[in-house]
Amino acid sequence: MATGFALLSISPLYEKEVYKKLKDSSEITEVHPLFGEYDILLKIETIDIDSIGEIVINKIRSIKGVTDTKTLIGTKSLKGVD
């Protein structure tokens, strides 16, 4: 399994619509509103790294109101590791 994170900038007029559409994707496992440079932080879990890119390009960037994205690929979680 591959884990990625996406930072999104959203046009103020479309925030609620974007939140609703993001909830429809089974690969997006967490949605966190933010204050600061970006408006939303997403956690994406897929079968491989290539699929993370496909989700960002085809499902996230295509949502009306998403003005910018930054994608980060995780290696492993350090929390809970002995």
MDTraj code that builds the backbone (N, CA, C; nanometers):
import mdtraj as md
import numpy as np

residues = "MET ALA THR GLY PHE ALA LEU LEU SER ILE SER PRO LEU TYR GLU LYS GLU VAL TYR LYS LYS LEU LYS ASP SER SER GLU ILE THR GLU VAL HIS PRO LEU PHE GLY GLU TYR ASP ILE LEU LEU LYS ILE GLU THR ILE ASP ILE ASP SER ILE GLY GLU ILE VAL ILE ASN LYS ILE ARG SER ILE LYS GLY VAL THR ASP THR LYS THR LEU ILE GLY THR LYS SER LEU LYS GLY VAL ASP".split()
xyz = np.array([
    [0.0835, -0.1174, 0.0000],
    [0.0000, 0.0000, 0.0000],
    [0.0885, 0.1245, 0.0000],
    [0.0466, 0.2263, -0.0733],
    [0.1174, 0.3536, -0.0808],
    [0.0351, 0.4625, -0.0140],
    [0.1043, 0.5516, 0.0550],
    [0.0378, 0.6624, 0.1225],
    [0.0941, 0.7929, 0.0701],
    [0.0041, 0.8833, 0.0393],
    [0.0445, 1.0161, -0.0058],
    [-0.0383, 1.1217, 0.0644],
    [0.0094, 1.2432, 0.0560],
    [-0.0605, 1.3568, 0.1135],
    [-0.0690, 1.4641, 0.0065],
    [-0.1796, 1.5353, 0.0034],
    [-0.1955, 1.6435, -0.0927],
    [-0.2391, 1.7690, -0.0190],
    [-0.1726, 1.8777, -0.0489],
    [-0.2101, 2.0091, 0.0017],
    [-0.2857, 2.0802, -0.1096],
    [-0.4024, 2.1330, -0.0784],
    [-0.4864, 2.1957, -0.1800],
    [-0.5128, 2.3415, -0.1480],
    [-0.5113, 2.4229, -0.2508],
    [-0.5598, 2.5608, -0.2422],
    [-0.6964, 2.5627, -0.3096],
    [-0.7920, 2.6252, -0.2424],
    [-0.9308, 2.6258, -0.2904],
    [-0.9782, 2.7696, -0.3059],
    [-1.0493, 2.7969, -0.4147],
    [-1.1126, 2.9265, -0.4323],
    [-1.2180, 2.9437, -0.3235],
    [-1.2223, 3.0585, -0.2557],
    [-1.3179, 3.0773, -0.1453],
    [-1.4632, 3.0514, -0.1824],
    [-1.4991, 3.0677, -0.3057],
    [-1.6376, 3.0474, -0.3472],
    [-1.6762, 2.8996, -0.3568],
    [-1.5786, 2.8087, -0.3553],
    [-1.6054, 2.6676, -0.3816],
    [-1.5690, 2.5744, -0.2666],
    [-1.5368, 2.6265, -0.1491],
    [-1.4876, 2.5430, -0.0404],
    [-1.5826, 2.4284, -0.0061],
    [-1.7100, 2.4581, 0.0158],
    [-1.8056, 2.3536, 0.0553],
    [-1.8240, 2.2497, -0.0543],
    [-1.8288, 2.2931, -0.1787],
    [-1.8447, 2.1998, -0.2904],
    [-1.7238, 2.1062, -0.3013],
    [-1.6044, 2.1598, -0.2818],
    [-1.4830, 2.0776, -0.2888],
    [-1.4828, 1.9758, -0.1761],
    [-1.5159, 2.0166, -0.0526],
    [-1.5211, 1.9234, 0.0600],
    [-1.6141, 1.8064, 0.0292],
    [-1.7315, 1.8367, -0.0241],
    [-1.8296, 1.7310, -0.0550],
    [-1.7764, 1.6329, -0.1582],
    [-1.7128, 1.6829, -0.2622],
    [-1.6619, 1.5942, -0.3675],
    [-1.5456, 1.5087, -0.3185],
    [-1.4617, 1.5628, -0.2313],
    [-1.3493, 1.4861, -0.1796],
    [-1.3963, 1.3679, -0.0955],
    [-1.5076, 1.3831, -0.0270],
    [-1.5600, 1.2758, 0.0567],
    [-1.6078, 1.1565, -0.0251],
    [-1.6330, 1.1748, -0.1536],
    [-1.6833, 1.0673, -0.2399],
    [-1.5755, 0.9682, -0.2835],
    [-1.4493, 1.0016, -0.2663],
    [-1.3406, 0.9161, -0.3131],
    [-1.2962, 0.8216, -0.2016],
    [-1.3002, 0.6915, -0.2284],
    [-1.2624, 0.5928, -0.1273],
    [-1.1121, 0.5950, -0.0986],
    [-1.0307, 0.6425, -0.1918],
    [-0.8865, 0.6483, -0.1726],
    [-0.8440, 0.7634, -0.0810],
    [-0.9286, 0.8636, -0.0687],
    [-0.9004, 0.9755, 0.0210],
    [-0.9528, 0.9369, 0.1581],
    [-0.8589, 0.9084, 0.2496],
    [-0.8983, 0.8541, 0.3799],
    [-0.9108, 0.9596, 0.4884],
    [-0.8519, 1.0775, 0.4668],
    [-0.8627, 1.1865, 0.5637],
    [-0.8682, 1.3191, 0.4903],
    [-0.9508, 1.4112, 0.5420],
    [-0.9607, 1.5468, 0.4880],
    [-0.9519, 1.6431, 0.6059],
    [-0.8496, 1.7278, 0.6055],
    [-0.8276, 1.8215, 0.7159],
    [-0.8296, 1.9647, 0.6642],
    [-0.9251, 2.0474, 0.7086],
    [-0.9202, 2.1895, 0.6743],
    [-0.7987, 2.2536, 0.7423],
    [-0.7373, 2.3510, 0.6765],
    [-0.6186, 2.4173, 0.7292],
    [-0.6352, 2.5687, 0.7281],
    [-0.5561, 2.6346, 0.8118],
    [-0.5390, 2.7787, 0.8048],
    [-0.3956, 2.8018, 0.7589],
    [-0.3763, 2.8908, 0.6655],
    [-0.2412, 2.9182, 0.6183],
    [-0.2344, 2.9190, 0.4671],
    [-0.1179, 2.8819, 0.4161],
    [-0.0935, 2.8863, 0.2723],
    [-0.1874, 2.7948, 0.1942],
    [-0.2182, 2.6774, 0.2495],
    [-0.3080, 2.5825, 0.1848],
    [-0.4372, 2.5709, 0.2651],
    [-0.5428, 2.5251, 0.1994],
    [-0.6749, 2.5194, 0.2612],
    [-0.7142, 2.3806, 0.3108],
    [-0.6604, 2.2760, 0.2480],
    [-0.6979, 2.1393, 0.2835],
    [-0.5746, 2.0498, 0.2768],
    [-0.5653, 1.9577, 0.3711],
    [-0.4660, 1.8505, 0.3682],
    [-0.5409, 1.7193, 0.3534],
    [-0.5025, 1.6398, 0.2541],
    [-0.5651, 1.5097, 0.2287],
    [-0.4657, 1.3979, 0.2549],
    [-0.5155, 1.2874, 0.3057],
    [-0.4365, 1.1644, 0.3115],
    [-0.4950, 1.0717, 0.2062],
    [-0.4084, 1.0183, 0.1220],
    [-0.4507, 0.9324, 0.0120],
    [-0.3836, 0.7968, 0.0295],
    [-0.4619, 0.6900, 0.0251],
    [-0.4074, 0.5550, 0.0357],
    [-0.4493, 0.4748, -0.0872],
    [-0.3483, 0.4234, -0.1585],
    [-0.3737, 0.3473, -0.2808],
    [-0.2827, 0.2246, -0.2851],
    [-0.2964, 0.1463, -0.3918],
    [-0.2168, 0.0238, -0.4026],
    [-0.0712, 0.0506, -0.4378],
    [-0.0443, 0.1634, -0.5069],
    [0.0937, 0.1943, -0.5440],
    [0.1109, 0.3447, -0.5651],
    [0.2345, 0.3880, -0.5788],
    [0.2651, 0.5307, -0.5919],
    [0.2034, 0.5903, -0.7186],
    [0.2051, 0.5176, -0.8277],
    [0.1471, 0.5698, -0.9522],
    [-0.0008, 0.6040, -0.9353],
    [-0.0704, 0.5252, -0.8566],
    [-0.2132, 0.5494, -0.8346],
    [-0.2378, 0.6792, -0.7592],
    [-0.1447, 0.7169, -0.6716],
    [-0.1594, 0.8445, -0.6012],
    [-0.1610, 0.9582, -0.7029],
    [-0.0690, 0.9555, -0.7988],
    [-0.0651, 1.0580, -0.9029],
    [-0.1931, 1.0623, -0.9849],
    [-0.2455, 0.9456, -1.0170],
    [-0.3704, 0.9401, -1.0936],
    [-0.4867, 1.0004, -1.0155],
    [-0.4931, 0.9738, -0.8854],
    [-0.5995, 1.0301, -0.8023],
    [-0.5883, 1.1823, -0.7996],
    [-0.4673, 1.2324, -0.7795],
    [-0.4487, 1.3772, -0.7731],
    [-0.4861, 1.4421, -0.9057],
    [-0.4398, 1.3858, -1.0161],
    [-0.4662, 1.4466, -1.1468],
    [-0.6121, 1.4309, -1.1891],
    [-0.6651, 1.3107, -1.1780],
    [-0.7979, 1.2830, -1.2332],
    [-0.9143, 1.3124, -1.1392],
    [-0.8939, 1.2980, -1.0089],
    [-1.0052, 1.3165, -0.9162],
    [-0.9983, 1.4457, -0.8367],
    [-0.8800, 1.4970, -0.8123],
    [-0.8685, 1.6155, -0.7271],
    [-0.8526, 1.7426, -0.8098],
    [-0.7549, 1.7461, -0.8995],
    [-0.7322, 1.8680, -0.9790],
    [-0.8492, 1.9003, -1.0712],
    [-0.9306, 1.8016, -1.1021],
    [-1.0437, 1.8249, -1.1918],
    [-1.1653, 1.8848, -1.1206],
    [-1.1607, 1.8936, -0.9882],
    [-1.2733, 1.9504, -0.9128],
    [-1.2733, 2.1020, -0.9307],
    [-1.3870, 2.1551, -0.9694],
    [-1.4010, 2.2992, -0.9877],
    [-1.3774, 2.3685, -0.8531],
    [-1.2865, 2.4650, -0.8526],
    [-1.2550, 2.5382, -0.7307],
    [-1.1180, 2.5046, -0.6753],
    [-1.0597, 2.3911, -0.7166],
    [-0.9237, 2.3573, -0.6748],
    [-0.8286, 2.4377, -0.7630],
    [-0.7532, 2.5266, -0.7004],
    [-0.6671, 2.6161, -0.7780],
    [-0.5205, 2.5738, -0.7788],
    [-0.4782, 2.4918, -0.6789],
    [-0.3390, 2.4499, -0.6727],
    [-0.3297, 2.3255, -0.5857],
    [-0.2333, 2.2384, -0.6176],
    [-0.2082, 2.1203, -0.5350],
    [-0.0584, 2.1014, -0.5182],
    [-0.0232, 2.0389, -0.4075],
    [0.1145, 1.9966, -0.3824],
    [0.1038, 1.8552, -0.3274],
    [0.1699, 1.7603, -0.3923],
    [0.1586, 1.6198, -0.3556],
    [0.2876, 1.5715, -0.2899],
    [0.2714, 1.4993, -0.1805],
    [0.3839, 1.4438, -0.1054],
    [0.3628, 1.2937, -0.0931],
    [0.4683, 1.2159, -0.1142],
    [0.4606, 1.0702, -0.1028],
    [0.5247, 1.0303, 0.0297],
    [0.4517, 0.9520, 0.1097],
    [0.5045, 0.9072, 0.2381],
    [0.5829, 0.7772, 0.2205],
    [0.6807, 0.7560, 0.3093],
    [0.7565, 0.6321, 0.3050],
    [0.7028, 0.5310, 0.4045],
    [0.6909, 0.5718, 0.5311],
    [0.6314, 0.4850, 0.6328],
    [0.5957, 0.5720, 0.7526],
    [0.5086, 0.5203, 0.8377],
    [0.4727, 0.5908, 0.9592],
    [0.5735, 0.5578, 1.0681],
    [0.6201, 0.6587, 1.1367],
    [0.7140, 0.6360, 1.2461],
    [0.6434, 0.6198, 1.3797],
    [0.5181, 0.6571, 1.3851],
    [0.4415, 0.6421, 1.5085],
    [0.3994, 0.4969, 1.5248],
    [0.4186, 0.4445, 1.6412],
    [0.3797, 0.3065, 1.6681],
    [0.4816, 0.2034, 1.6271],
    [0.5961, 0.2484, 1.5732],
    [0.7008, 0.1568, 1.5302],
    [0.7974, 0.1370, 1.6468],
    [0.8290, 0.0133, 1.6795],
    [0.9212, -0.0157, 1.7905],
    [1.0652, 0.0014, 1.7490],
])
top = md.Topology()
chain = top.add_chain()
for i, resn in enumerate(residues, 1):
    res = top.add_residue(resn, chain, resSeq=i)
    for name in ("N", "CA", "C"):
        top.add_atom(name, md.element.get_by_symbol(name[0]), res)
traj = md.Trajectory(xyz[None], top)
